[in-house]
Amino acid sequence: MLYILFFVSELIFVCVSIAMIIHYVMSLFGGLRFAPFVPTTRKRVDLMIQLAQITPGMRVIELGSGKGRITIAAAQKGAIATGYEADPVLVVWSRCVAWWKKATTASFQRANIWTTVWPSEADIVFVYGLPRFMGRVWKKACLELKPGTKIISNAFRIPGVEPKHVEDAIYVYSVERLDH
């Protein structure tokens, strides 16, 4: 019996260690694809949700959802919210937290935001990407999302685009159709 307990504890240790390594590698290289993992504070999550003016039934997506704080907060306001995250450890974490908080309309997908087609019916897009990627986010949003979709960016501006509202370095934009 003691051998079984030892084996199980070692197996758990190995699994947790592998998960941590995957998470740290994904965090280190996340900045090459979009952004490294940097948690958004509760205060900023609350302000972003307030600026979004979410009503029940709205479709919300979060690009690089990390621990899922914004996606879960949007779901708790009644939105159908989807977080896209490259790090599989954070996707599992987010799903567990959403379950724990009974955020039944929150879902999380392991996805590369550049190759995933964003749902055209999205009403709000939350983003916390590095400045060098924000222009690319805008272009993809204008090609794939309906005009009027709100993009709410934490900390970084979209170059060459005038925000509709700015508060405490949170920028609110409205998607426009790009002329091809």
Contacts in CASP RR format, 6 or more apart in sequence:
PFRMAT RR
TARGET T0000
AUTHOR 0000-0000-0000
METHOD contacts of the structure
MODEL  1
MLYILFFVSELIFVCVSIAMIIHYVMSLFGGLRFAPFVPTTRKRVDLMIQ
LAQITPGMRVIELGSGKGRITIAAAQKGAIATGYEADPVLVVWSRCVAWW
KKATTASFQRANIWTTVWPSEADIVFVYGLPRFMGRVWKKACLELKPGTK
IISNAFRIPGVEPKHVEDAIYVYSVERLDH
19 89 0 8 1.000
20 89 0 8 1.000
22 87 0 8 1.000
22 88 0 8 1.000
22 89 0 8 1.000
23 37 0 8 1.000
23 87 0 8 1.000
23 89 0 8 1.000
23 90 0 8 1.000
26 37 0 8 1.000
26 86 0 8 1.000
26 87 0 8 1.000
26 88 0 8 1.000
26 89 0 8 1.000
26 90 0 8 1.000
27 36 0 8 1.000
27 37 0 8 1.000
27 87 0 8 1.000
28 36 0 8 1.000
30 36 0 8 1.000
30 37 0 8 1.000
30 86 0 8 1.000
30 87 0 8 1.000
31 130 0 8 1.000
33 86 0 8 1.000
33 112 0 8 1.000
33 114 0 8 1.000
34 63 0 8 1.000
34 64 0 8 1.000
34 86 0 8 1.000
34 113 0 8 1.000
34 114 0 8 1.000
34 129 0 8 1.000
34 130 0 8 1.000
34 133 0 8 1.000
35 64 0 8 1.000
35 128 0 8 1.000
35 129 0 8 1.000
35 130 0 8 1.000
35 133 0 8 1.000
37 66 0 8 1.000
37 87 0 8 1.000
37 90 0 8 1.000
38 128 0 8 1.000
39 66 0 8 1.000
39 67 0 8 1.000
39 69 0 8 1.000
40 48 0 8 1.000
40 69 0 8 1.000
40 70 0 8 1.000
40 128 0 8 1.000
40 154 0 8 1.000
42 69 0 8 1.000
44 154 0 8 1.000
44 168 0 8 1.000
44 170 0 8 1.000
45 69 0 8 1.000
45 70 0 8 1.000
45 73 0 8 1.000
46 73 0 8 1.000
47 167 0 8 1.000
47 168 0 8 1.000
47 170 0 8 1.000
48 70 0 8 1.000
48 126 0 8 1.000
48 152 0 8 1.000
48 154 0 8 1.000
48 170 0 8 1.000
49 70 0 8 1.000
49 73 0 8 1.000
49 74 0 8 1.000
49 77 0 8 1.000
51 152 0 8 1.000
51 165 0 8 1.000
51 167 0 8 1.000
51 170 0 8 1.000
51 172 0 8 1.000
52 60 0 8 1.000
52 74 0 8 1.000
52 124 0 8 1.000
52 126 0 8 1.000
52 150 0 8 1.000
52 152 0 8 1.000
54 60 0 8 1.000
54 74 0 8 1.000
54 77 0 8 1.000
54 78 0 8 1.000
54 79 0 8 1.000
54 124 0 8 1.000
55 77 0 8 1.000
55 78 0 8 1.000
56 77 0 8 1.000
56 78 0 8 1.000
56 79 0 8 1.000
57 78 0 8 1.000
57 79 0 8 1.000
57 80 0 8 1.000
57 105 0 8 1.000
58 74 0 8 1.000
58 78 0 8 1.000
58 79 0 8 1.000
58 80 0 8 1.000
58 123 0 8 1.000
58 124 0 8 1.000
59 79 0 8 1.000
59 80 0 8 1.000
59 81 0 8 1.000
59 119 0 8 1.000
59 121 0 8 1.000
59 122 0 8 1.000
59 123 0 8 1.000
59 124 0 8 1.000
60 71 0 8 1.000
60 74 0 8 1.000
60 75 0 8 1.000
60 79 0 8 1.000
60 80 0 8 1.000
60 81 0 8 1.000
60 82 0 8 1.000
60 122 0 8 1.000
60 123 0 8 1.000
60 124 0 8 1.000
60 125 0 8 1.000
60 126 0 8 1.000
61 81 0 8 1.000
61 82 0 8 1.000
61 83 0 8 1.000
61 84 0 8 1.000
61 118 0 8 1.000
61 119 0 8 1.000
61 122 0 8 1.000
61 124 0 8 1.000
61 125 0 8 1.000
61 126 0 8 1.000
62 68 0 8 1.000
62 70 0 8 1.000
62 71 0 8 1.000
62 74 0 8 1.000
62 81 0 8 1.000
62 82 0 8 1.000
62 83 0 8 1.000
62 84 0 8 1.000
62 125 0 8 1.000
62 126 0 8 1.000
62 127 0 8 1.000
63 83 0 8 1.000
63 84 0 8 1.000
63 113 0 8 1.000
63 125 0 8 1.000
63 126 0 8 1.000
63 127 0 8 1.000
63 128 0 8 1.000
63 129 0 8 1.000
63 137 0 8 1.000
64 83 0 8 1.000
64 84 0 8 1.000
64 85 0 8 1.000
64 86 0 8 1.000
64 113 0 8 1.000
64 127 0 8 1.000
64 128 0 8 1.000
64 129 0 8 1.000
65 71 0 8 1.000
65 83 0 8 1.000
65 84 0 8 1.000
65 85 0 8 1.000
65 90 0 8 1.000
65 94 0 8 1.000
65 108 0 8 1.000
66 85 0 8 1.000
66 87 0 8 1.000
66 90 0 8 1.000
66 94 0 8 1.000
67 90 0 8 1.000
67 93 0 8 1.000
67 94 0 8 1.000
67 97 0 8 1.000
68 83 0 8 1.000
68 85 0 8 1.000
68 90 0 8 1.000
68 94 0 8 1.000
68 97 0 8 1.000
68 98 0 8 1.000
68 106 0 8 1.000
68 108 0 8 1.000
70 126 0 8 1.000
71 81 0 8 1.000
71 82 0 8 1.000
71 83 0 8 1.000
71 94 0 8 1.000
71 98 0 8 1.000
71 103 0 8 1.000
71 106 0 8 1.000
71 108 0 8 1.000
71 126 0 8 1.000
72 81 0 8 1.000
72 94 0 8 1.000
72 97 0 8 1.000
72 98 0 8 1.000
72 101 0 8 1.000
72 103 0 8 1.000
72 106 0 8 1.000
74 81 0 8 1.000
74 106 0 8 1.000
74 124 0 8 1.000
74 126 0 8 1.000
75 81 0 8 1.000
75 98 0 8 1.000
75 103 0 8 1.000
75 104 0 8 1.000
75 105 0 8 1.000
75 106 0 8 1.000
76 101 0 8 1.000
76 103 0 8 1.000
78 105 0 8 1.000
79 105 0 8 1.000
79 123 0 8 1.000
79 124 0 8 1.000
80 105 0 8 1.000
81 103 0 8 1.000
81 105 0 8 1.000
81 106 0 8 1.000
81 107 0 8 1.000
82 106 0 8 1.000
82 107 0 8 1.000
82 108 0 8 1.000
82 109 0 8 1.000
82 119 0 8 1.000
83 94 0 8 1.000
83 106 0 8 1.000
83 107 0 8 1.000
83 108 0 8 1.000
83 109 0 8 1.000
84 108 0 8 1.000
84 109 0 8 1.000
84 111 0 8 1.000
84 113 0 8 1.000
84 116 0 8 1.000
85 91 0 8 1.000
85 94 0 8 1.000
85 108 0 8 1.000
85 109 0 8 1.000
85 110 0 8 1.000
85 111 0 8 1.000
86 110 0 8 1.000
86 111 0 8 1.000
86 112 0 8 1.000
86 113 0 8 1.000
87 110 0 8 1.000
88 110 0 8 1.000
91 108 0 8 1.000
91 109 0 8 1.000
91 110 0 8 1.000
94 106 0 8 1.000
94 108 0 8 1.000
95 108 0 8 1.000
98 104 0 8 1.000
98 106 0 8 1.000
98 107 0 8 1.000
98 108 0 8 1.000
109 116 0 8 1.000
114 136 0 8 1.000
114 140 0 8 1.000
117 144 0 8 1.000
118 125 0 8 1.000
118 140 0 8 1.000
118 141 0 8 1.000
118 144 0 8 1.000
118 145 0 8 1.000
120 144 0 8 1.000
120 145 0 8 1.000
120 146 0 8 1.000
121 146 0 8 1.000
122 145 0 8 1.000
122 146 0 8 1.000
122 149 0 8 1.000
123 149 0 8 1.000
123 150 0 8 1.000
124 149 0 8 1.000
124 150 0 8 1.000
124 151 0 8 1.000
124 152 0 8 1.000
125 141 0 8 1.000
125 145 0 8 1.000
125 149 0 8 1.000
125 150 0 8 1.000
125 151 0 8 1.000
125 152 0 8 1.000
126 152 0 8 1.000
126 154 0 8 1.000
127 134 0 8 1.000
127 137 0 8 1.000
127 151 0 8 1.000
127 152 0 8 1.000
127 153 0 8 1.000
127 154 0 8 1.000
128 153 0 8 1.000
128 154 0 8 1.000
128 155 0 8 1.000
128 156 0 8 1.000
129 137 0 8 1.000
129 153 0 8 1.000
129 154 0 8 1.000
129 156 0 8 1.000
130 156 0 8 1.000
131 156 0 8 1.000
131 157 0 8 1.000
131 159 0 8 1.000
134 153 0 8 1.000
134 156 0 8 1.000
134 157 0 8 1.000
134 158 0 8 1.000
134 159 0 8 1.000
135 158 0 8 1.000
135 159 0 8 1.000
135 161 0 8 1.000
137 151 0 8 1.000
137 158 0 8 1.000
138 151 0 8 1.000
138 158 0 8 1.000
138 161 0 8 1.000
138 173 0 8 1.000
139 178 0 8 1.000
141 149 0 8 1.000
141 151 0 8 1.000
141 175 0 8 1.000
142 175 0 8 1.000
142 176 0 8 1.000
142 177 0 8 1.000
142 178 0 8 1.000
143 178 0 8 1.000
145 175 0 8 1.000
146 175 0 8 1.000
147 174 0 8 1.000
147 175 0 8 1.000
147 176 0 8 1.000
147 177 0 8 1.000
148 174 0 8 1.000
148 175 0 8 1.000
148 176 0 8 1.000
149 174 0 8 1.000
149 175 0 8 1.000
150 172 0 8 1.000
150 173 0 8 1.000
150 174 0 8 1.000
150 175 0 8 1.000
151 158 0 8 1.000
151 172 0 8 1.000
151 173 0 8 1.000
151 174 0 8 1.000
151 175 0 8 1.000
152 170 0 8 1.000
152 171 0 8 1.000
152 172 0 8 1.000
152 173 0 8 1.000
153 170 0 8 1.000
153 171 0 8 1.000
153 172 0 8 1.000
153 173 0 8 1.000
154 169 0 8 1.000
154 170 0 8 1.000
155 169 0 8 1.000
155 170 0 8 1.000
156 171 0 8 1.000
157 163 0 8 1.000
157 171 0 8 1.000
158 171 0 8 1.000
158 173 0 8 1.000
161 173 0 8 1.000
163 171 0 8 1.000
163 172 0 8 1.000
163 173 0 8 1.000
164 172 0 8 1.000
164 173 0 8 1.000
164 174 0 8 1.000
165 171 0 8 1.000
165 172 0 8 1.000
166 172 0 8 1.000
END
